[in-house]
């Protein structure tokens, strides 16, 4: 898991030792999130990173709550 500020990236790999990118698993997780109403992005050099950020309507009170 990587994150700076409110932006979080979750890198998915098939094997923790070899760090083989989990491209198809990332695509499947992204689709399942979409079906549940959660919009996430996909990125990374191998398209195996789920990118999560708050909506644009996120304000200071929301940040203070977290």
Secondary structure, DSSP 8 states (H G I E B T S, - for coil): -EEETTEEEEE-EEETTTTEE-HHHHHHHHHHHHHTT---EEETTTT-EEEE---TT--HHHHHH-
